[in-house]
Amino acid sequence: MIRSRRLAVTVAFSLAAALALSGVTALAATPHGSVHPSVDPSVASEIRRLVNWTGVPTKAPRTLLIDSSSIGAPSPDVYQIRYTNGSFSLNYQRAAGGPTTSQFTVTFQGLVEWNDTLADGHIEDGSFVSYTPLGPGAFGRYPIQHTSMTTADGIGINSFRIVSNRGDVALNLTISDGFLTLPSGQTLTPMEAKLTLDIYHNVTLSSNRLALQISLSTNQRVRLENRSWDDLNEFSSDDRALNVTNEAGPASSSAFFSWSNSASVNGVDGSVTPTVPEDNSTTGDYDFFLSYPVGSGVQVHVVHDPAMGVVSAAYASIVHPGPGAVLPFVGDALVYGISLAGIAVLVGGTTLLVSRRRRKGP
């Protein structure tokens, strides 16, 4: 029985790897000539970034560092994404060469099997059935797989696939140096990296739900938003996000971890339900869960596509050239006005968390 399960997992991930590679090919084959409507075609070519990456060790990397710098922007900026042991850290310098102005680390802590006793899609206390830990101990056995290509329009794409030690979770990171139209019709901007999750899990009962536990570590303000920056700017649709913002002032900036409100479970799309991030008194991090739809049968295959990125000062300085303050957090004046009006409506449903994470106490 154990041997057959191992064989099933091996076959499943062989197919997943093939699909991942074919997905990258599909990205390259997707037409990129028409720029997203929210980006003026006359400035689209200016919104490019220089992306460099380094893996350690060189021949079989387990650690990854990606650097993305704006090119020719009136207000140049830079951000870095570092991967190590199941965690992704993002650091943003609003002014290139200056201090870090936004930063956070997300760690995939574990897979939770739970019973939706109230049939409302929300995790309740005591509903956990089983827990499969992830975190630092679940990754590192296999080297990071890298694929790169350039589209017909000259957009460079780098994709990285990270497989867990048990082969039950794969983290697929994709970053580009320009605007990339995805097969879904949504847009991957050069100010972010798409992080597609590929999860295989056998639940004990087919009626049980599966959730992913995530921790977010930062010393800055964290806010759960009903719509992501990409969603507000029409680069995506139906996304939510955790925004990480530093104190107000000249160096004020924001970064985000976002996710789609839907995921594929065994090939069927369904709603993803997040919990409100809670301060962990032991670690000082924020813990939250993304709950996936019920699958068919005990073998569950989840595909979900979070992203991490920055509200780029370089992008804003190109889209809104000229003197005066750059419009914060949005890509055009219309969206900015709509978002301001929407704040009053969303404030009741928006969670404002503690401005600084609780530090460990004696």
Secondary structure by P-SEA (a helix, b strand, c coil): caaaaaaaaaaaaaaaaaaaaaaaaaaaaccccccccccccccccccbbbbbbcccccccccbbbbbbbbcccccccbbbbbbcccbbbbbbcccccccccccccccccbbbbbbccccccccccccccbbbbbcccccccccbbbbbbccccbbbbbbbbbbcccccbbbbbbbbcccccccccccccccbbbbbbbbbbbbccccbbbbbbbbbbccccccccccccccccccccbbbbbcccccccccccccbbbbbcbbbcccbbbbbbbccccccccccbbbbbbbbccccccbbbbbbbbbbbcccaaaaaaacccccccccccccaaaaaaaaaacccccccccccccccccccc
